[in-house]
Amino acid sequence: MWTVSDLSISSDSFPQRVRQAVPTKVEVARAIQRMLDAVTLVRPPHTRVIGPGGLALNFNALLQMAKEQFLASDTLRLIEPVGFDASVALIAVRLSMVKRTLDAEFARSTEEAS
């Protein structure tokens, strides 16, 4: 099983604006997608950039931003933050859940606009 220490991801994977200010819905969705792409790519352990727990902290921060941007999403409210020792697999599953929820929210808002 992959662990956080086996993952290669840097803080550059997330947009500067997401780290500094209140992000837009689109910026949060893009950051979730980039993080999901990063955790699902197989990388050699020696290329690790982020320390153990750092991935969990990044996920929790993105989850909180998503919850703040999509206040009406009941599904998003049910997704819980991960612990510091969460496996990469657990984080990937939670990211997939968030991504699917955001995609559904965008689709719903597009339907309401038309």
Secondary structure, 3 states (H helix, E strand, C coil): CCCHHHCCCCHHHCCHHHHHCCCCHHHHHHHHHHHHHHHHCCCCHHHCCCCCCHHHHHHHHHHHHHHHHCCCCHHHHHCCCCCCCCCHHHHHHHHHHHHHHHHHHHHHHHHHHC
